[in-house]
């Protein structure tokens, strides 16, 4: 992706904030979704929003970022791209992100590759044609972590994957977002919704964590130390960030995979981005100098954010082989291969 920011949109923070709040998300009418609720094996649920419209041979699945949803600016931009290119599109919500508290004593996290696997397995059972998946920020790290864990077996579920502005090195990303302007603006924004959700979870399951300590958490490290890490089987925030990071397993990926990261992303230090020598031959790295965090606005003010799905979606669809485009040959069974 050879992205160059418009002259009216200078700097990493403006390239991050403006597209999320003001740039046009779609080139046509706002996407309309049909919601399905999938029961999970642990007596919880996942809400999946399907783009309304005719079913198509290829399905694009988008995993949203931290506190995101199918109404995030990037999710609607990808929905519009899918509609214009004749691709089915779905956004599964991580637990607690669909507007309703989940039932189980857990939430979601950056390395939740088991959940990613279960969700993609369910999509594989209900869709016979090719599936491609894209993850944004947190969702991209979890998706790439899953692809690394699965190796060649990932091809039984999806044809290709992509991550966008993902903190593939969670230690570096966690430190970056906890400092300076990032802490004052972005951390505060995330904690504004994360803390009430955690307190609602405590009301469901008393003694789950220390309420006073969580209310006093001033950055994501403290929040993850008190809530995210122990709730999902990690010792502490450091253990969580280290074990959940996708970067160490990128060399294990055996399906076409794209990792897009702007080098001026305020959440993801350029020094932490993977080098070509650190990834496997199936992984393509796009690291433009500009773009911010899930920004990449183009055009005259207020701009639009279609450059991102057009580049990433175009790359994903270009990986589909002739066999992928012929589901009638029985290449996609109704059940995931064992």
N, C-alpha and C positions, 0 to 999 in steps of 0.2 A: 504494500500500500504506500504509494508515493504521495503522502498527504502534506500539504502546505497550508497553514492557517491563513484565513483572510487578513488583510492588513488592519481591519477594524477590530480584530480579535487577538490582541497580543497577550502573551504570558500564559503560564500553565493554569493559574487559578481562574482567569477569565475564560479560558478554553474549556474548563471543567464546569463552571457554574452556569455560564450563559446558555450553552446548548441544553442543559437539563431543565432550565426554567423558561426560556424564551424562544428558542429556535423551533421552527416547524418540524413536527414529528413525522407527518405523513404528507403525501402529495395528493391524496384523495380524501374521501370521507374517513372519519375516525373509525378504527377497527371495532367491530362488535364481536363479543365472545359468547360461546356456549360453555357453561361450566359442568364438569363432571366431578363427582367425589369418589375417590378410590379408597376403599378400606385397606389398611396396612396389616401385615402379619402380627403386629403388636397391639392390635385393637385401637389403632389411631386412624387418621385419614390424611390423604393428600388431595388437594383441590387442583384440578387441571382445567385451564381455560383453552378452549379450541376456537380458532378463528372461524367465524361463521362464513359459510359459502360451500361450494361444491368440494367433494373429496378429490384429491389428486394422487397421482402415483407416488410422488415423493413427499415425505414428511420432514419438516424442520422443527426440532425441539429446542426451545430456549430455556436455559437455567439462569434465573435472575441473580442479581447481586445482593449484598447485605441490605436487608429491609426493603428489597425491591418487590415488584409484582408484575402482573401482566399489563399494568397501566404505567409502568416506568417509561420514560421517554425512549429508551433504547428498545424496549419490548414492543412498543407501538410502531417504532420505525421498522423493526424486523417484520412485524405483522403486515405492514403496508408493502414492504418488499416482497413478502411471500404471496400476497394477493396479486400483485402486479406481474409476478413471474409464474403463476400457476402452480404454487406449492402449498400443500397443507401445512398448518402451523399450530403449535401447541406450546403453552407455557405451564409447566407444573410448578406449583408454589411449594417452597420449603415450608415446613411445619410452622404455623403461626403467622404466615405472611399473606394469607388469602383473605384476611378480614375477620377471622374467627379463631379463637384460641384452640390449639390442638389438645387432645385428651391425655396423651402420655406424659410422664415426667421427663421430657426431653424437649429440645428445640431443634436447631440445625447449626452446622458449623462448616468452616472452610474446607475441611478434609473429609466431608461426609460421603466418601465414595461408595459405601455400602448402600446408602439411600439412592445415590445416582444409579447404581446397578439395578436396584429393585425397580425404579421408575422406568429405566430404559428397557428392562425385561418386560414390563407391562405394555409399553408402547410396541415392542416387538410382537407381542401376542395379538394386538388389536390392529396392527397395520402390516399389510403384506408387502408393500413396496419398499424402496430404499428409505432409510432414515439417516439424517445428518443432525448433529447436535452442536449447539454453540452455548458457551457459558460466559456470563458477564461477571467480571471482577471475582467475588467470592465463588459464584457458580462456576466460573471457568477454572479456578484452581481445583475445585472438587471434581469437575469433569476430567481434567487432565490427570489428576491423581487416580481416578478410576481407570482411565485408559492405560496408565502405566502399570497398575496392578493387574489388569486383565491381559496385557500383552496381545498375542495374536488372537485370543478368544474374543476380543472386543469386536472383531469383524462379524461375529454372529449376531450382534445387536445393532451396530451402526456402521455406515460406510466411511464416515469421516467425522472429525470433531474439531472445534476451534475454541480458543479462549481469547477474550477481549479484555485488555487492561487488568489482567489478573495478577494478584500478588503471589507469584509462584514461589517466592521466598518470603514466607509469612513473618519470619523474624525481622527482616529488613523492612517489610511493609508495616508491621506493627510499630516499630520504632519511629518510622517516618510520620505516620498519622498521629503519633502522640506528642509531636513537637511543634512549637511556634504557631503559625497561622493555621496549620492543619488541626491542631488540638483545639484552638479557639473556635473554629468554624465547623469543620467536618466531624470531628469527634463529638462535639456538642450536638450536632444535628442527629447523628446516629443514636447517641445515648438518650435523646429525647423520646424516641419510640422504643428503644430496647429496654430501658429500665421499667417502664410501666408493664411491658409484656412479661418481664421477669417477675415482677411483683404479683401479677395475675397468676403466674405459674406457682408462686409461693402460696397463694390463697387456695389453689387446687391441692397442693402437696405441702402442708406445713412442715417446717424443719428441713426443707430442702437446701437452704443456704441461709447465711446471716443477712437478714434484711437491712440492718443498720449499715453494715459494711458495703452492701451493694448500693444503697442510696448515696453513700459517700464516694463511690467510685468516680474518678475524674477523667479517666481515659480508658481506652479499650483494653489495655493490659490489665488494669485493675478489674474491669468487668469480666474479662475472660478468666482471670484468676479465681474469681468468686463464683461465677455462674457457668460460663461455657465449658471450661476445662473439666471441673469435677462432675458436671452433669453428663458429660459424654465420655467418661472413662480415662481422662488425662490427669496427670499429677498436679499440674499447675499451668499457667499461661505459657511458660517457656517450653514445657513438654508438648503442649498442644501445638504451638506454632512450629516447632521442629518436626514433629511427626506428621502433621497435616500438610506440610508444604509439598507441592507437586514437583518442584524443580529437581530434587534428587532422583525422581523416577522417570523423567522425560526421556531418558535414553532407552527405557523399556517399552516405549510405545511402538506398536507394530501396525497401526492403521494410519492413513493420512491425517495429520494433525497440524493445525496452524496456531501459533501463539503470537498475537498482536499486542504490542505494548508501546505506547508513546514514551519516548525517552525523557519527556518533561512532565510525566505523570506525577502529581504531587503526592500520591499515595504509594508509588512504587519507584524507589530510587533506581536510576539508570545503571548504577554500579551493581545492582542485584540481579539484573536481567540475565537470562541464560545466554551463553555463547554457543556458537555453532558446534564447537568441540564437545559441549556438554549435553547435547541432545542426540537422539538416534536419527538414522537416515530418513525416517518417515515424518519427522517434525520440520516444519517450515517456520522460520522466524521472520516476523515483520516488526521492525523497530524504528518507525519514523521519528524525526527529531521533535515534532509537535503533535498536538492532539489533546493533551490534558488527560483527564480520567474519564473515559467513555464520552468524549466530546466529539471531535472531528467535524465541527460545523463547517458548512460550505455556503457560498453564495453571498448576496447582498444582505445587509441587516434586515430582519433578525436572523437570517440564515436558515438552513435546514440540516437535518442529521441523517439524510439518506446515503451519504457517502460511506458511512460505516457498514450498514447492511448490504449495500451494493458490492462493496469490496469483499467482505467476509462471506456473505451469502453466495456471491459469484464464485469465490474460491471453493467453497464447500460443494456446490453443484458441479463444478468442473472436475471434481474427483470421481464422480460417478462413472462406473465402467459400463460397457454395453450390456453386461449381464445384469447390472443393477437396474437397468431400464427395462428389463423383461421379466416382471414378476410372474407372468403366467406360466413360466417354465418350472414353477414350483421351487424356486431358489429361496423363498422366504416362507418357511412353514409357520403354522399358527402357534407353535410353541417354541420357546427358546431351546436350542440344542443343549443337551446335558453335558 
